[in-house]
Amino acid sequence: MALAPADGGRRSRRGFAYQDVVTLLDCLDMLDGQWTSVSWEDLEDILCYRDAEPNYRQVKTIEEAGTRHSVASVCRPETAQKTAETSYLGKLFLDKPLPDGTRFTLVINEMPQRDLHEFAVERDHPRGPVSESTRNDVIARLNGLQLPNGRDIAWCVDRLDVLVAGRTIEDVEREALHRLAPHVGALLGTGAMYEEVEEVMTRLMEVITRRARALRPQDFTSETFRTAVETSVRKATGRRRDGSTEPLMTLREKLQPAEVSDAEAEGLHDAMLAFRRRRRASIGTKRQQLDDLADDVHALCTVTMAERHSGLIAPGPDAYQATVLKVANMPQVADRTHNLTDALATLSDITARCLNRYADAS
């Protein structure tokens, strides 16, 4: 099977945390009936289908204060060749099927300048009219694009939307939490607490991030995403959809066999929650480093658990001590790529989510 054009980008992905939360919002839109499937790192950053009609969505964030997108900036070539194909809109319009019903969405995190703002939409709302002068300006700037299916630049421009999302990851997360809360509450049969919704969102974000790194693009349908939400709710709260419950061990309970005091366990729990928020808000190289740290800590936990099962390490305090020392002596902690606080918070996060590494009590 041939790989999709975005496969190179998928393999070199560097923690596009902002894009992942935008993807979660699109999945929540799907639960509300707007889409029939959502995939990402496919033919575009995000690809939403309404039956056979694609909406190609490209996410572009600006972090410099006072900088705003305009028609000129989104049509400007990114390479020395000065070809329109390398501009934001050129890449959004090219190299994909363009059936009837196609739309394009440029998702940005800052209010654009007046000309580009003419294309602005709100979620699940149609776009208003665009002036003839602005429309012609975009067409002229993209002159030379060779489009498939007999389409031309004007056809694409007439189907272009600009969606202004939250300015920061935290802003988009707040919207996602607000949108997710009713779904969590409906599954619980009662109002959901903030920490429960936050935990469910964290688990869903991990699924999206993991799938984005897959070699080939993966998608959610409304049914499969609803199942992912139900699974995340069950893992976060211990409550099944039928109203029954299952054992759900807290971090403190998992640390009891290691003879960690309640006060110390509470401190580790608070540090873990703070770390989770920092990790979700991280982007670029920093997010990739934190993801790599989590992979390495998980591997060390697995090694320690195997040593415990083989009798080399006693369960309980000895297993906990061995795990903590392995984490403290990791090369990336020794060379200060990561501080010990983050490494131990990662260990707490893994302990809270996975099998008990210190005893067979969970």
WODA-V369037 format. One record per backbone hydrogen bond with DSSP energy under -1.0 kcal/mol. NH is the residue of the N-H (numbers start at 1). CO is the residue of the C=O. E is the energy in kcal/mol with one decimal. If there is no record, write none. Layout:
BEGIN
nh->NH co->CO e->E
nh->NH co->CO e->E
END
This chain:
BEGIN
nh->7 co->4 e->-2.2
nh->10 co->6 e->-2.1
nh->11 co->7 e->-2.3
nh->12 co->8 e->-1.4
nh->13 co->10 e->-1.2
nh->17 co->15 e->-2.7
nh->20 co->16 e->-2.0
nh->21 co->17 e->-1.9
nh->22 co->18 e->-2.0
nh->23 co->19 e->-2.3
nh->24 co->20 e->-2.0
nh->25 co->21 e->-2.0
nh->26 co->22 e->-2.0
nh->27 co->23 e->-2.3
nh->28 co->24 e->-2.2
nh->29 co->25 e->-2.3
nh->30 co->26 e->-1.7
nh->31 co->27 e->-1.6
nh->32 co->28 e->-1.1
nh->33 co->30 e->-1.8
nh->34 co->29 e->-2.3
nh->36 co->49 e->-3.7
nh->37 co->49 e->-1.4
nh->38 co->220 e->-2.6
nh->39 co->47 e->-2.4
nh->41 co->45 e->-2.2
nh->42 co->44 e->-2.0
nh->46 co->57 e->-2.3
nh->47 co->39 e->-3.2
nh->48 co->55 e->-2.3
nh->49 co->37 e->-2.6
nh->50 co->53 e->-2.5
nh->53 co->50 e->-2.0
nh->55 co->48 e->-2.9
nh->56 co->103 e->-2.3
nh->57 co->46 e->-2.8
nh->58 co->105 e->-2.6
nh->60 co->107 e->-3.1
nh->67 co->64 e->-1.6
nh->74 co->70 e->-2.1
nh->75 co->71 e->-1.1
nh->82 co->79 e->-1.6
nh->86 co->83 e->-1.7
nh->87 co->84 e->-1.7
nh->89 co->74 e->-2.4
nh->91 co->87 e->-2.7
nh->92 co->88 e->-1.7
nh->93 co->89 e->-2.3
nh->94 co->90 e->-1.8
nh->102 co->99 e->-1.7
nh->103 co->54 e->-2.0
nh->104 co->159 e->-2.7
nh->105 co->56 e->-3.1
nh->106 co->161 e->-2.7
nh->107 co->58 e->-3.3
nh->108 co->163 e->-2.4
nh->113 co->69 e->-3.3
nh->117 co->113 e->-2.4
nh->119 co->116 e->-2.0
nh->120 co->117 e->-1.9
nh->121 co->162 e->-2.3
nh->125 co->122 e->-1.9
nh->135 co->131 e->-2.4
nh->136 co->132 e->-2.5
nh->137 co->133 e->-1.7
nh->138 co->134 e->-2.1
nh->139 co->135 e->-2.1
nh->140 co->136 e->-2.4
nh->141 co->137 e->-2.2
nh->142 co->138 e->-1.6
nh->143 co->140 e->-1.3
nh->145 co->142 e->-1.7
nh->151 co->148 e->-2.1
nh->156 co->152 e->-1.5
nh->157 co->153 e->-2.8
nh->158 co->154 e->-2.3
nh->159 co->156 e->-1.6
nh->160 co->157 e->-1.5
nh->161 co->104 e->-2.6
nh->162 co->119 e->-2.3
nh->163 co->106 e->-2.1
nh->165 co->108 e->-2.9
nh->172 co->168 e->-2.0
nh->173 co->169 e->-2.9
nh->174 co->170 e->-2.3
nh->175 co->171 e->-1.6
nh->176 co->172 e->-2.5
nh->177 co->173 e->-3.1
nh->178 co->174 e->-2.2
nh->179 co->175 e->-2.4
nh->180 co->176 e->-2.6
nh->181 co->177 e->-2.1
nh->184 co->180 e->-2.1
nh->185 co->181 e->-2.8
nh->186 co->182 e->-2.4
nh->187 co->183 e->-1.7
nh->188 co->184 e->-1.9
nh->189 co->185 e->-1.7
nh->190 co->185 e->-1.2
nh->197 co->193 e->-2.2
nh->198 co->194 e->-2.7
nh->199 co->195 e->-2.2
nh->200 co->196 e->-2.3
nh->201 co->197 e->-2.6
nh->202 co->198 e->-2.4
nh->203 co->199 e->-2.1
nh->204 co->200 e->-2.3
nh->205 co->201 e->-2.7
nh->206 co->202 e->-1.8
nh->207 co->203 e->-1.7
nh->208 co->204 e->-2.4
nh->209 co->205 e->-2.8
nh->210 co->206 e->-2.5
nh->211 co->207 e->-2.4
nh->212 co->208 e->-2.1
nh->213 co->209 e->-1.0
nh->214 co->211 e->-1.2
nh->220 co->38 e->-3.1
nh->225 co->221 e->-2.7
nh->226 co->222 e->-2.0
nh->227 co->223 e->-2.0
nh->228 co->224 e->-1.9
nh->229 co->225 e->-2.4
nh->230 co->226 e->-2.5
nh->231 co->227 e->-2.7
nh->232 co->228 e->-2.3
nh->233 co->229 e->-2.6
nh->234 co->230 e->-2.5
nh->235 co->231 e->-2.5
nh->236 co->232 e->-2.1
nh->237 co->233 e->-2.4
nh->238 co->234 e->-2.5
nh->240 co->244 e->-3.1
nh->243 co->240 e->-1.6
nh->246 co->238 e->-2.5
nh->254 co->250 e->-2.1
nh->255 co->251 e->-1.6
nh->259 co->256 e->-2.2
nh->260 co->255 e->-1.7
nh->265 co->261 e->-2.7
nh->266 co->262 e->-2.3
nh->267 co->263 e->-1.8
nh->268 co->264 e->-2.3
nh->269 co->265 e->-2.2
nh->270 co->266 e->-2.2
nh->271 co->267 e->-2.3
nh->272 co->268 e->-2.2
nh->273 co->269 e->-2.2
nh->274 co->270 e->-2.1
nh->275 co->271 e->-2.2
nh->276 co->272 e->-2.6
nh->277 co->273 e->-1.8
nh->278 co->274 e->-2.0
nh->279 co->275 e->-2.8
nh->280 co->276 e->-2.3
nh->281 co->277 e->-1.9
nh->288 co->284 e->-1.8
nh->289 co->285 e->-2.5
nh->290 co->286 e->-2.0
nh->291 co->287 e->-2.4
nh->292 co->288 e->-2.5
nh->293 co->289 e->-2.3
nh->294 co->290 e->-2.2
nh->295 co->291 e->-2.0
nh->296 co->292 e->-2.3
nh->297 co->293 e->-2.7
nh->298 co->294 e->-2.4
nh->299 co->295 e->-1.9
nh->300 co->296 e->-2.2
nh->301 co->297 e->-2.3
nh->302 co->298 e->-2.1
nh->303 co->299 e->-2.1
nh->304 co->300 e->-2.4
nh->305 co->301 e->-2.4
nh->306 co->302 e->-2.1
nh->307 co->303 e->-2.3
nh->308 co->304 e->-2.2
nh->309 co->305 e->-2.5
nh->310 co->306 e->-1.7
nh->311 co->308 e->-1.2
nh->312 co->307 e->-1.9
nh->313 co->307 e->-1.2
nh->316 co->358 e->-3.2
nh->320 co->316 e->-2.3
nh->321 co->317 e->-2.9
nh->322 co->318 e->-2.5
nh->323 co->319 e->-2.0
nh->324 co->320 e->-2.7
nh->325 co->321 e->-2.5
nh->326 co->322 e->-2.1
nh->327 co->323 e->-2.2
nh->328 co->324 e->-2.8
nh->329 co->325 e->-1.8
nh->330 co->327 e->-1.5
nh->333 co->330 e->-1.3
nh->334 co->330 e->-2.5
nh->335 co->331 e->-2.7
nh->336 co->333 e->-1.1
nh->338 co->332 e->-2.6
nh->343 co->339 e->-1.8
nh->344 co->340 e->-2.7
nh->345 co->341 e->-2.1
nh->346 co->342 e->-2.3
nh->347 co->343 e->-1.8
nh->348 co->344 e->-2.2
nh->349 co->345 e->-2.3
nh->350 co->346 e->-2.4
nh->351 co->347 e->-2.6
nh->352 co->348 e->-2.5
nh->353 co->349 e->-1.5
nh->354 co->350 e->-2.3
END
